[in-house]
Structure formats: C-alpha cells, structure tokens
Amino acid sequence: MLAHEANRASYQLLSDDVVPNPVKTIAVEEGDADESSCCKKLITRGQLELLGIEHSLWQLLSRADFWFYYVAYFCGGTIGLVYSNNLGQIAQSLGQSSNTTTLVTLYSSFSFFGRLLSATPDYIRAKVYFARTGWLAIALLPTPIALFLLASSGTASALQVGTALMGLSSGFIFAAAVSITSELFGPNSVGVNHNILITNIPIGSLIYGFLAALVYDSHGTTGIKSMTDSVVCMGRGCYHMTFVWWGCLSVLGLGSSLVLFIRTRKAYQRFEQARISSNIDS
C-alpha cells in the first residue's frame, strides 16, 4: 500500500514537471502578447508611410517621429555643442590649460570631418543603401563612448580622444539634420520645420550648462587671491558627474534615434524603390 502511494506521488510530481499549468501558460502568453503589442504600437503607430510629404506646424508637432528626432538631436548634437562651449573650463579643471588651443582645434577639425562624412550616404547609395535615420543613429554612437571615457579617466590622452569623438559625432549630426528634416517632413517647409527642431539647442544649452555649473560649483572653492567671488575647481571631480549624466542622456538619444530608424526605414525603402524604378523607366 505504501509502495503504491509512493508510486502515485512520484507519477504526480513527474506529471507536474512534464505538463505545464494551463492557467499559468495562458497568463504568460497573454503577458508576452501585451509586451509585443506595446512594442508594435510604439513602432507602427503614426509612422511615416512616404518621404517628402509636407507637414504643417500642427502636423509636425503631433507626429511621434518628430519627437523621437527631437530627443535624438537634443541628447546628441546639442550635448556636443555644450561640451565645446565648456572645453576651456574642462581643460583647466584637469590641469590641461596649456593645451586648450590644441583641444579646440581638435574639436573643430573632427567636427569638419564629421560634416564631410555626412555626405557618405549619397556617395555609396548605388552600392549600399541605408536610411539616413540609420546613419544618424550611427553618428550618435561616439557621443556616449566619449563621455563615459571622460568620466572614467582624466588623462590628457583620454581628453583628446573624447574631444575628437565629440567633434566627429556632433559635426555629422549638424550637417545631416537638414537633409533628414527635409526628407521626413517635406522639402518646401524645411526652413520652418528645421528651425523648430533646433529650438532644442538653446533649451539644451541652458539645461546642460546649468547641470555642469551645479556640479562644478559643488566641487570648487571660492577664489582668495582675486577680489571676486569666482569659484575655481581643480580635479576630475569637477566634471565627473556631469560627464556621467551627459553620457546617460546621450544613451537616451541613441535609443530614440534607433526607434526613429526602425519607424522610418520602410518609408526610405519605398522611396529608394521608387527612385530605382523611375531611373529604369527613363
């Protein structure tokens, strides 16, 4: 009798392992379906069907693609611009005041190279076609790399490499942004639409500059030799947390640019197919 009960208990345990709980399975499947449905809505809801369609002011502001684009620019190119504006003070805090001119030249040079690279999609279009919003996501990638490098190391070489990457990334974004605005929201209204987009520059300069000033002042000391109340900060701590915060925000911008690319790549594919068809017909 005891052996029979033991066998039945063993069979019950084996059955529990082999046959899943139907209620639990349904709940998991419903959870997965909800998650996939949310992701699908994020990707497909209100996405662009075609490129070059003119957008009025209201249509622009009510389109999700514009706000993904806005966040990508706000957390990418604008951070690079604010970094360049604070480059002298950053160099001073790291004991690199004598290299400030070199760093500014480095940033400007790589920003110029980034602007040149923004024309790459047009030159390789015949061989490799990739949506311009995808190139935007690639261009944003050096920004978090540079900022986390600067946060982790205060050496002169890290400062130079980080500055070069920031210049390269921001230069590409500044040059490519006008073309992206024209393609996504219409060429005839590009002047108005792009000016709305770049409102993120003064807003970002204010927010990022204020954040940097708070961190800098919290680690600084009031000047004694001068008769002013100026604050001087020396060491990695002056900008360490600023670089961390900027780096996290740039990751947000990178994620936003990836979502924008996924949402617009079909529109770019349709545009390219139509262009190829028209060339064949002509």
C-alpha positions in Angstrom: 0.0 0.0 0.0 2.8 2.4 0.9 4.6 1.5 -2.2 1.5 2.1 -4.3 1.1 5.6 -2.7 4.7 6.4 -3.3 4.5 5.4 -6.9 1.4 7.6 -7.3 3.1 10.5 -5.7 6.1 10.1 -8.0 3.9 10.0 -11.0 2.1 13.2 -9.9 5.4 15.0 -9.5 6.5 13.8 -12.9 3.2 14.9 -14.4 3.6 18.4 -12.9 7.1 18.7 -14.5 6.0 17.4 -17.9 2.6 19.0 -18.3 2.6 22.8 -17.7 -0.1 24.5 -15.8 -2.6 25.7 -18.4 -3.6 28.7 -16.4 0.0 29.8 -15.9 0.8 29.2 -19.6 -2.1 31.3 -20.7 -1.1 34.1 -18.3 2.5 34.1 -19.6 1.3 34.1 -23.2 -1.0 37.0 -22.5 1.8 38.9 -20.9 4.1 38.3 -23.9 1.3 39.3 -26.2 0.8 42.5 -24.3 4.5 43.3 -24.4 4.8 42.6 -28.1 1.6 44.7 -28.7 3.1 47.6 -26.8 6.3 47.4 -28.8 4.4 47.1 -32.1 2.3 50.2 -31.2 5.5 52.1 -30.5 6.9 51.2 -33.8 3.9 51.3 -36.1 1.5 53.9 -34.6 1.5 57.0 -36.8 4.7 56.1 -38.6 5.6 57.8 -41.9 4.4 56.0 -45.0 6.2 58.1 -47.5 9.1 60.5 -47.5 8.8 64.1 -48.7 5.2 64.7 -47.6 4.8 68.3 -46.5 4.0 68.9 -42.8 2.3 72.0 -41.4 3.3 73.2 -37.9 0.5 71.3 -36.2 1.1 68.1 -38.2 4.8 68.3 -37.3 4.2 68.8 -33.6 1.6 66.0 -33.5 3.8 63.4 -35.2 5.7 61.0 -32.9 8.6 60.7 -35.4 9.4 64.4 -34.9 9.7 64.0 -31.2 11.9 60.9 -31.5 14.0 63.0 -33.8 13.9 66.0 -31.4 15.1 63.9 -28.5 17.9 62.3 -30.6 19.2 65.8 -31.5 18.7 67.2 -28.0 20.6 64.3 -26.4 23.2 64.1 -29.1 24.4 67.1 -31.1 23.3 69.6 -28.5 25.4 67.9 -25.8 28.4 68.0 -28.2 27.9 71.8 -28.7 27.6 72.4 -24.9 30.8 70.3 -24.4 32.7 72.5 -26.9 31.5 75.7 -25.1 32.8 74.3 -21.8 36.0 72.8 -23.2 38.3 75.6 -21.8 37.0 75.1 -18.3 37.1 71.3 -18.6 40.8 71.5 -19.7 41.6 73.9 -16.8 40.0 71.6 -14.2 42.1 68.7 -15.5 45.3 70.7 -15.4 45.4 71.0 -19.2 45.1 74.7 -19.6 48.2 74.9 -21.8 46.5 72.5 -24.2 43.2 74.4 -24.6 44.1 75.7 -28.0 45.0 72.3 -29.2 41.8 70.8 -27.9 39.6 73.5 -29.5 41.5 72.9 -32.8 41.0 69.1 -32.4 37.2 69.5 -31.8 36.8 71.9 -34.8 38.9 69.6 -37.1 36.9 66.5 -36.3 33.7 68.4 -36.5 34.6 69.3 -40.0 35.4 65.7 -40.8 32.1 64.7 -39.4 30.3 67.2 -41.7 32.2 65.6 -44.6 31.2 62.1 -43.6 27.6 63.2 -43.5 27.7 63.1 -47.3 28.8 59.4 -47.3 25.2 58.0 -47.7 24.8 59.9 -51.0 28.2 58.7 -52.4 27.7 55.0 -51.6 24.0 55.0 -52.5 24.4 53.0 -55.7 26.2 50.1 -53.8 24.8 50.2 -50.3 21.6 52.0 -49.4 20.9 52.7 -45.8 18.2 55.0 -44.4 19.6 58.4 -43.4 18.0 58.0 -40.0 20.1 54.9 -39.5 23.2 56.9 -40.3 22.0 59.4 -37.6 21.9 56.5 -35.1 25.5 55.5 -36.1 26.6 59.1 -35.8 25.3 59.3 -32.2 27.2 56.3 -31.1 30.6 58.1 -30.4 29.0 60.6 -28.0 28.2 58.2 -25.1 31.6 56.4 -25.7 33.4 59.8 -25.4 31.5 60.9 -22.4 32.0 57.7 -20.4 35.6 57.7 -21.4 36.0 61.2 -20.0 34.1 60.2 -16.8 36.4 57.1 -16.3 39.7 58.8 -17.0 41.2 62.3 -16.5 44.4 61.8 -18.5 45.4 64.1 -21.4 45.1 61.3 -23.9 41.5 60.5 -22.8 40.6 64.2 -23.0 42.0 64.4 -26.6 40.3 61.2 -27.8 37.0 62.2 -26.1 37.1 65.6 -27.7 37.8 64.2 -31.1 34.9 61.8 -30.8 32.5 64.5 -29.6 33.5 66.7 -32.6 33.1 63.9 -35.1 29.7 63.0 -33.8 28.3 66.5 -33.5 29.6 67.6 -36.8 27.9 64.7 -38.6 24.6 65.4 -36.8 24.6 69.2 -37.6 25.3 68.6 -41.3 22.9 65.7 -41.7 20.0 67.1 -39.8 18.8 69.5 -42.5 18.6 66.6 -45.1 16.8 64.4 -42.6 14.3 67.2 -41.8 13.6 67.7 -45.5 13.2 64.0 -46.2 10.9 63.3 -43.2 8.7 66.4 -43.2 8.9 67.9 -46.7 11.4 70.0 -48.6 9.2 73.0 -49.1 8.7 73.6 -45.4 12.2 72.6 -44.3 13.1 76.1 -43.2 10.3 76.4 -40.7 10.4 72.8 -39.5 14.2 72.7 -39.0 14.1 76.0 -37.0 11.5 74.3 -34.8 13.8 71.3 -34.4 16.8 73.4 -33.4 14.9 75.1 -30.6 16.5 72.2 -28.6 19.9 74.0 -28.9 19.1 76.9 -26.6 17.0 74.7 -24.3 19.7 72.1 -24.1 22.4 74.7 -23.6 20.5 76.1 -20.6 19.8 72.8 -19.0 23.2 71.1 -19.6 25.1 74.3 -18.7 23.1 74.6 -15.5 23.8 71.0 -14.6 27.5 71.4 -15.3 27.6 74.6 -13.2 26.0 72.9 -10.2 28.5 70.1 -10.3 31.4 72.4 -10.8 30.4 74.8 -8.0 29.8 71.9 -5.6 33.4 70.8 -6.0 35.0 74.3 -6.3 36.5 76.7 -3.8 36.0 80.5 -3.8 38.9 82.4 -5.1 41.1 84.1 -2.5 43.8 85.9 -4.5 41.2 87.7 -6.7 38.8 90.2 -5.2 35.8 88.4 -6.8 33.6 85.6 -5.7 34.6 83.4 -8.6 34.7 79.7 -8.0 37.7 77.6 -9.2 37.6 73.8 -9.3 40.5 71.6 -10.0 40.5 67.8 -10.4 38.4 65.1 -12.0 35.5 65.6 -9.7 34.7 69.0 -11.3 33.1 67.4 -14.3 32.9 63.7 -13.4 29.2 63.6 -12.6 28.5 66.0 -15.5 30.1 63.5 -17.9 28.1 60.6 -16.3 24.8 62.5 -16.6 25.6 63.7 -20.2 26.6 60.1 -21.1 23.3 58.7 -19.8 21.3 61.3 -21.7 23.2 60.6 -24.9 22.3 56.9 -24.5 18.7 58.0 -24.3 19.3 60.0 -27.5 20.9 56.9 -29.2 17.8 54.8 -28.2 15.5 57.5 -29.6 17.4 57.6 -32.9 17.2 53.8 -33.2 13.4 53.9 -32.7 13.2 56.6 -35.3 15.2 54.5 -37.7 13.0 51.4 -37.2 9.9 53.6 -37.7 11.1 55.2 -40.9 13.1 52.5 -42.7 10.1 51.2 -44.6 9.4 54.7 -45.9 13.1 55.0 -47.0 12.9 51.6 -48.7 9.7 52.7 -50.6 11.4 55.9 -51.7 14.5 54.1 -52.9 12.5 51.5 -54.8 10.5 54.3 -56.5 13.7 56.1 -57.4 15.2 53.0 -59.0 12.0 52.3 -60.9 11.9 55.8 -62.3 15.6 55.5 -63.4 14.9 52.2 -65.2 11.8 53.7 -66.9 13.7 56.7 -68.1 
